[in-house]
Amino acid sequence: MALSFLDLRHTVAKPGYNRWLIPPAALAVHLCIGQAYATSVYKTALVAHFDASLTAVGVVFSIAIVMLGASAAVMGTWVDRAGPRRAMFTAACFWASGFLVGALGIAAGQLWLVYLGYGFIGGIGLGIGYISPVSTLIKWFPDRPGLATGMAIMGFGGGALVASPLSRRLLALYDPDGDPASGSAVALLFVTLGVAYFLVMMLGVFTVRVPPPGWRPAGSAPAAERTAAPRGVSAASAIRTPQFWLLWTVLFCNVTAGIGILEQAGPMIGDFFRSGGSTSVSATEAAGFVGLLSMFNMAGRFVWSSTSDFVGRKPTYVGYLGVGMAAYVLLALFGDASTAFFVALAALIISFYGGGFATVPAYLRDLFGTHQVGAIHGRLLTAWSAAGIAGPLIVNRFLDARGEPGALVAADYRPALFTMVGVLAVGFAANLLIRPVAERHHVADAGPRVTDPSPAT
């Protein structure tokens, strides 16, 4: 068959294959699907083109994130069974098709087609693409799973750093007059991105490999991995354990707190330094602040997840949630003291937000082994979908009750920020309750099991 090269048996690496080619292969996928964080670039143009509200257009992004979690949960077992190459190819097809159907909807003036294309179809590509490299990376890097997943998943956080300037340049090229109501520039942008992202993701598809049975990195020390008998936990069994739901709660709380700030970042910095009806923060400075948060979102995914290889997953999440609570309290009480202090606290919080995403696959590996870690990860990402609704809802509800946009001040944010402290406290307690998985959930010959869920050097 023409697509037989996608079969798992054709993906097994030959002797001498360099495992350091796997992170770039995963990064090729995650950088492309990370475009989801850059939807604000053309959001105003879509509002003008469809003569719709910000909420109506914002539903496109919401559908995409919900489908990310749903497709990752439903397709997780298939991803593990089919292998990374077929999964990454499938993700590329859905992601590119989503852009093309969305472009058709823009050209035809049918917003529902954008919902169907970028939101529903593209969201399926998001979910499959997000989890497809995870179990492969962990198998290639049993000695440094946090480092490996951090290198790839940081691409999702940094995708907007590539997509935002690229999209702005293409929009200016396709519509020199800058008429957003025409919509033609955004339609052409969608076509261009769909084709370009498909080609880039194909680089990952052709590069990715799985290690042969019994492979171990040269010079690796089993003691450093805290391994025991070659056993693991199936995805079906994992969701019946308290450890899964405790970790689900941890991820939900960490993401809810972070995404609440991320979604409101631009207006927030202006509101914190508003006095007498005017703010001392310019629109350019606010945009720069949003870009800076994207950088810390990306860097946190690599730095903190790599650190977890040395200090352990549980202590790392103690930092995310415990230090995060302190940062939120300081932001609420003293965030308006200086812009430098505000930016530093917000950057730290967002780095924990990104780090939480990148560390959780390694945490899952420590608890459940590598047997079906991709499928388990997919089910866990439903916490992201739930947090993507809860975080902005908490912040926006409090702000709506305090006043009108453009007239808010730092004190108006305090109820929302203190609520996030409570959310993080719930996650902090859930993390402390996580213990090794009971023996009855393990299956034989399912890959290495780590006996200590939070190893320390």
Buried (B, 14 or more C-beta within 10 A) or exposed (E): EEEEEBEBEEBBBEEEBEBEEBBBBBBBBBBBBBBBBBBBBBBEBBBBBBEBEEEBBBBBBBBBBBBBBBBBBBBBBBBBEBBBBBBBBBBBBBBBBBBBBBBBBBBEEEBEBBBBBBBBBBBBBBBBBBBBBBBBBBBBBBBBBBBBBBBBBBBBBBBBBBBBEBBBEBBEEBBEEEEBEBBBBBBBBBBBBBEBBBEBBBBBBEBBBBBEEEBEEEEEEEEEBBBBEBBBBBBEBBBEBEBBBBBBBBBBBBBBBBBBBBBBBBBBBBBBBBEEEEBEBEEEBBEBBBBBBBBBBBBBBBBBBBBBBBBBBBBBBBBBBBBBBEBBBBBBEEBBEEBEBBBBBBBBBBBBBBBBBBBBBBBBBBBBBBBBBBBBBBBBBBBBBBBBBBBBEBBBEBBEEBEEEEEBBBEBBBBBBBBBBEBBBBBBBBBBEBEBBEEEBBBEEBBBBBEBBBBEE
